[in-house]
Amino acid sequence: MENDCKIVLNTGLRGVTIANTRICEVDGKNGRLIYRGYMIQDLAQASYEEVVHLLLHEYLPMAEELQPYRLRLAAEREMPTPVIAALRTCPPKALPMDILQAAVPMLANFDPDIADSSREAALRVAHRLVAKFPTIIAAWHRIRGGLDPVAPSPELGHAANFLYMLNGRAPEETAVRAIDTALVLHAEHAFNASTFAAREVASTQAHMYAAVAAGVGSLSGALHGGANAKVMQMLLKLGSPDHVADFVHAELDAGRKIFGLGHAVYNVDDPRAHILAPMSKALGERTGNPRWYEMSTLIEKTAKEIFRQRKNADIPVNVDFYSASLYYYLGIPVDLFTPVFAIARVAGWAAHVIEEQFGGAASKPVLYRPESEYVGDYCGPEVCEFVPLEKRRKG
Ligand SMILES: CC(C)(COP(=O)(O)OP(=O)(O)OC[C@H]1O[C@@H](n2cnc3c(N)ncnc32)[C@H](O)[C@@H]1OP(=O)(O)O)[C@@H](O)C(=O)NCCC(=O)NCCS
């Protein structure tokens, strides 16, 4: 009887609402992104620490709360020495997202709250993770280059300290502001693939490190957070605006995806791209090398024209498109683009893990458990006859 009513949705969950959340709204029709009641365009004026506070504590901090909050995060930046030692054993060619994904559960072993299943402990763990993500990435970048990691500086804000640990020198204010804004823009995006992965793991009552490690793995894929590096690789391969039109035509003719374009939820442009594009433009002008920004605009324009002609539809530009040239202008190595995304998104994942485990939105069954339709046709409609190993023959 149950099976008679079974509905099979071969949709990859597109358009299927599976839970309530108070954290974030992605309004794909109108191109609106809201974190806990605030429009992303407004939050772009705030610092990353303010947005972390908003995501984890559900309100923007008061002026007198912000400095103590910054210090609280700064106090959690150091990585345990054995974790740094473990990073030193990895081959320098290891992918930074793999290093990040491996380091996260290692940190669990050093967390004094790991056996505490209270909401207060989860919040403390969330702050540790947010604080340590930049340290992991910067330490790995130094180690793979044969250098010693730079100890975090408690005097610097989250964004400035990341650049300082990465490069070993005090960053310029323009770079700090650009990274800070990029972190704000990437901090949260509702039930995207990596957040869903984190929430799914959290729904089993696994701890936050396990859930966040799953999020990192999901984000590493080229169709998700890995797209920003792919965009830059495309720009570098093209090298100049002269080849853009031919390239875009050839890619679309061959049915290949252009990274940084298209979105599973937005039908119109991602609002974050409209904030990042002028930032990339400004940095291009400031560095005297507007080429990467200009090529990006040309790719976007050409792809949109072709889409309109061929499909009578728009292809939206997504967050990864202009963050690529922006990070490149800031001197961030291309294979650290996606880790920078993770440094921002860990705040969103942590907020979702807490919501999943401690509520905050309307309740749903505790565990995610979708079903699937079995279409295995190995032995026709029947099950296969089991043949003992010694009697099995090919063909
Ligand atoms: C993000 C993405 C996976 C969303 O996928 P989706 O919602 O499943 O959309 P679909 O793949 O079904 O795309 C719908 C149509 O637009 C086309 N399309 C979508 N994104 C495209 C892109 N980046 N380049 C070219 N064509 C694209 C698809 O080929 C499809 O065409 P069809 O209807 O003729 O088959 C997809 O747009 C993509 O792969 N983009 C590039 C990777 C990227 O930038 N990812 C970061 C997302 S924030």
The ligand as an SDF file (V2000), in Angstrom:
LIG
                    3D

 48 50  0  0  0  0  0  0  0  0999 V2000
   25.2220   25.6610  -10.5820 C   0  0  0  0  0  0  0  0  0  0  0  0
   24.6240   24.6700  -11.5540 C   0  0  0  0  0  0  0  0  0  0  0  0
   25.1080   23.2600  -11.1700 C   0  0  0  0  0  0  0  0  0  0  0  0
   23.1160   24.7570  -11.4200 C   0  0  0  0  0  0  0  0  0  0  0  0
   22.6070   23.7200  -12.1000 O   0  0  0  0  0  0  0  0  0  0  0  0
   21.0430   23.4440  -12.3220 P   0  0  0  0  0  0  0  0  0  0  0  0
   20.1510   24.2760  -11.5320 O   0  0  0  0  0  0  0  0  0  0  0  0
   20.9160   22.0100  -12.1790 O   0  0  0  0  0  0  0  0  0  0  0  0
   20.8590   23.9550  -13.7590 O   0  0  0  0  0  0  0  0  0  0  0  0
   20.9880   23.0480  -15.0040 P   0  0  0  0  0  0  0  0  0  0  0  0
   22.3220   22.4010  -15.0210 O   0  0  0  0  0  0  0  0  0  0  0  0
   19.7830   22.1750  -15.0430 O   0  0  0  0  0  0  0  0  0  0  0  0
   20.9240   24.1490  -16.1160 O   0  0  0  0  0  0  0  0  0  0  0  0
   19.7660   24.5680  -16.8060 C   0  0  0  0  0  0  0  0  0  0  0  0
   20.2010   24.8560  -18.2270 C   0  0  0  0  0  0  0  0  0  0  0  0
   21.1760   25.9160  -18.2240 O   0  0  0  0  0  0  0  0  0  0  0  0
   22.4160   25.4280  -18.7320 C   0  0  0  0  0  0  0  0  0  0  0  0
   23.4700   25.9420  -17.8830 N   0  0  0  0  0  0  0  0  0  0  0  0
   23.4250   26.0650  -16.5190 C   0  0  0  0  0  0  0  0  0  0  0  0
   24.5590   26.5700  -16.0640 N   0  0  0  0  0  0  0  0  0  0  0  0
   25.3500   26.7600  -17.1420 C   0  0  0  0  0  0  0  0  0  0  0  0
   26.6510   27.2370  -17.3040 C   0  0  0  0  0  0  0  0  0  0  0  0
   27.3570   27.6220  -16.2600 N   0  0  0  0  0  0  0  0  0  0  0  0
   27.1610   27.2990  -18.5380 N   0  0  0  0  0  0  0  0  0  0  0  0
   26.4390   26.9120  -19.6040 C   0  0  0  0  0  0  0  0  0  0  0  0
   25.1990   26.4400  -19.5220 N   0  0  0  0  0  0  0  0  0  0  0  0
   24.6580   26.3710  -18.2960 C   0  0  0  0  0  0  0  0  0  0  0  0
   22.3380   23.9110  -18.6190 C   0  0  0  0  0  0  0  0  0  0  0  0
   23.1630   23.2730  -19.5700 O   0  0  0  0  0  0  0  0  0  0  0  0
   20.8740   23.6570  -18.8660 C   0  0  0  0  0  0  0  0  0  0  0  0
   20.6320   23.7430  -20.2330 O   0  0  0  0  0  0  0  0  0  0  0  0
   19.5150   22.7920  -20.9080 P   0  0  0  0  0  0  0  0  0  0  0  0
   18.2160   23.2280  -20.3180 O   0  0  0  0  0  0  0  0  0  0  0  0
   19.6490   23.0830  -22.3720 O   0  0  0  0  0  0  0  0  0  0  0  0
   19.8840   21.3940  -20.5400 O   0  0  0  0  0  0  0  0  0  0  0  0
   25.0190   24.9900  -12.9990 C   0  0  0  0  0  0  0  0  0  0  0  0
   24.5140   26.2380  -13.3610 O   0  0  0  0  0  0  0  0  0  0  0  0
   26.5150   24.9500  -13.2070 C   0  0  0  0  0  0  0  0  0  0  0  0
   27.0720   23.8590  -13.3830 O   0  0  0  0  0  0  0  0  0  0  0  0
   27.1950   26.1350  -13.2020 N   0  0  0  0  0  0  0  0  0  0  0  0
   28.6340   26.1810  -13.3500 C   0  0  0  0  0  0  0  0  0  0  0  0
   29.3070   25.8400  -12.0270 C   0  0  0  0  0  0  0  0  0  0  0  0
   29.2090   26.9790  -11.0360 C   0  0  0  0  0  0  0  0  0  0  0  0
   29.4430   28.1230  -11.3460 O   0  0  0  0  0  0  0  0  0  0  0  0
   28.8680   26.5920   -9.8200 N   0  0  0  0  0  0  0  0  0  0  0  0
   28.7450   27.5410   -8.7170 C   0  0  0  0  0  0  0  0  0  0  0  0
   27.3120   27.7130   -8.3450 C   0  0  0  0  0  0  0  0  0  0  0  0
   27.1280   28.9580   -7.0990 S   0  0  0  0  0  0  0  0  0  0  0  0
  1  2  1  0
  2  3  1  0
  2  4  1  0
  2 36  1  0
  4  5  1  0
  5  6  1  0
  6  7  2  0
  6  8  1  0
  6  9  1  0
  9 10  1  0
 10 11  2  0
 10 12  1  0
 10 13  1  0
 13 14  1  0
 14 15  1  0
 15 16  1  0
 15 30  1  0
 16 17  1  0
 17 18  1  0
 17 28  1  0
 18 19  1  0
 18 27  1  0
 19 20  2  0
 20 21  1  0
 21 22  1  0
 21 27  2  0
 22 23  1  0
 22 24  2  0
 24 25  1  0
 25 26  2  0
 26 27  1  0
 28 29  1  0
 28 30  1  0
 30 31  1  0
 31 32  1  0
 32 33  2  0
 32 34  1  0
 32 35  1  0
 36 37  1  0
 36 38  1  0
 38 39  2  0
 38 40  1  0
 40 41  1  0
 41 42  1  0
 42 43  1  0
 43 44  2  0
 43 45  1  0
 45 46  1  0
 46 47  1  0
 47 48  1  0
M  END
$$$$
